[in-house]
């Protein structure tokens, strides 16, 4: 499992939409959207390194209705998601 953070998401983004968007690049184990103040970010857990690399290649810098997405690996975990092993 590989944890990723997606920053600069549009405010209308939901966890379901984010999961569907990321599923184009590999197996998504979990997807969570969190809005804090004026920032909307997503935490994704992909099944493998290959899936994570594919997601980064596909979405990093992608323009989603005027929002340029930033995708990075992270060690931070959202409460309730699967533990890192």
N, C-alpha and C positions, 0 to 999 in steps of 0.2 A: 504494500500500500504506500502511495506517495501523496503527501499533503501539498496542496497548492493554494495560493491566494490570488484572487482576481480583483483588481482595484479599478476604480473609476467606472463602476457599473451605473447605468441609468437608474433613477429613483423608482421607476415602475417595475424593476426586476424582481422576480419572485424566485424562491428556491426551486420550484418546479420548472420554470422557464430556464433557469441556469443549468439544471440537471440535463434538460433536453438539449440545450446548446452544447454542453460539454460531451454528451453521449455520442456526438458525431465523431469524436476523436478517440474513443475507447470506452472501457467499462468504468462507469462512475459508481463508487461505493456510497458516497454521500455528497450532498450539496446543501449549503446553508447560506442564506443572504442575510446580512446584518447592516442596518442603517444606523449610523451614529452621527448626530448633528446633521451636517449636509453631505456626508459621505456614505456611499453604498458600496459595500465590498462583499465578496463571496469566498467561502472556504470550500474547497473541493478535495475529495479523496478519490484518487484514481487507483485502479487495481494493480498497475505495473509501471515500471520505469518507462517502458515503451509508450504506454498510453499517456503518461505525463509529458513526455517529450513531444508527442503528437499534439497534445492540447496546447502546450507552450508555442510550438511552431505555428499552429493554426489561429490562435486567439491573441497572442501578444502583439500589440500594435493595431489590432483589428478595430475598425471604426464601427461602432454599434450605435447608429442613429445619433451621431455627433459626439459620442463618448469613445475616446481612444483607450482601449483596455490594456492593462498591465497585468501580466501573469508571471508569478514567481513561485518557486518552491518555498515551503515554510515548515517549521517544526511546531508551530502553534496548532493547537487542536481545539475545535469547537466542543463545548460540553455536550455530551450525549452521542458524540461520534465514536467510532471504533477506536480502541487504543492502538498506538503505534507498536508494531512488533518487529 
